[in-house]
Amino acid sequence: MTDQTIIAVASIATAGFTMVLGAMGAASGESRVATAAMDALARQPDEASSITRTLFVSLAMVESTAIFCLVIALIVLFANPFTAKG
C-alpha cells in the first residue's frame, strides 16, 4: 500500500463517519424538536400558527448540521490535497 492509498482510505472512512454522526445527530434533534412542538400544540392549540412557524425554523436550523457534515465529507473526499496525483 502506498501513502496515497492509505490517505484515500482514511479520507473515505472519515467522510463516512462524518455523515453517520451528522445524520444521527440531525435525526435525534429533529425528533426532539417535533416532540416538543406536538406537546406545545396539545397544550395550547390556539397558538398553532406561532408554534408551527417556530417548529419549521427550528427544524431548518437542526437540519443545517447534517448539511454541514455533508459539506465536510465532500471536502474530505474531493478536495483532499494529499490524494492529488502528481
N, C-alpha and C positions, 0 to 999 in steps of 0.2 A: 504494500500500500504506500502510495506516495503521500506527501504532505497535503497536496491539493485534494486528494481523495478523502483524507481524514477530515479536513476542514469542511468539505462539501457534505459529508455525512453528519458532522456536528451541526452544520447550518440547517440541514433538513430536520434533524431531531429537535433542535431549538425552536424552529418555526412551528413544528407540530405541537410541541409542549406549550408554546405561547398561545396557539389557537385553542388548545384544550382548556387552559386556565381562563382565557378570555371568554370562551363560550360558557363554561361552568359558572364563572362569576356573574356574567350578564344574566344567565337564566335564573340563578339564585336571587339576584337583585330584583329582576322583573317580577318574579313570583311574590316576593315580599311587598313590593310596591302595589301589585294588583290586590293582594290580600288586604292591605291597609285601606286601599280605595274601596273595596267591597264592604269592609267593616264600616267605613265612614258613610257610605251610601245607605247602608242598613240603618245607621243611627240617625242620619239627617237627610232624608230623601229630598227635602226642599232645596238643598244646596247641591243638587246633582250636576248642574252646569259648571259650577266652580270646581267641584271635586273632579269632574271629568277632564276639565281643562288642565288642572294641576297634575292629574294622572298622566296625560299624554306628554306633558313637558318632562315629567319625571322619568317616564319610560324612554324618551329620547335621550336624556342625559345618561341613563344607565346603559342604553344600547351603544352609546358612543365609546364606552370602554372596550366593547367587543370589536368595534371598528378600529380603534387604536391598536389593538392586538393584531388585527388583520394587517394593518399597515406595517407594523413592526415585523411581522412574519414575512411579508413580501420584500421588505428591505433586506432582511437577513438572507432570503433566498436569492434575490436577483441583483442586489446592489452590493454584494459582498466583495470587497477589493482583494481578498485573499484567494478567491477561486478564479480570478481572471487568468486566461491563458496568455502566455507570452513570455 
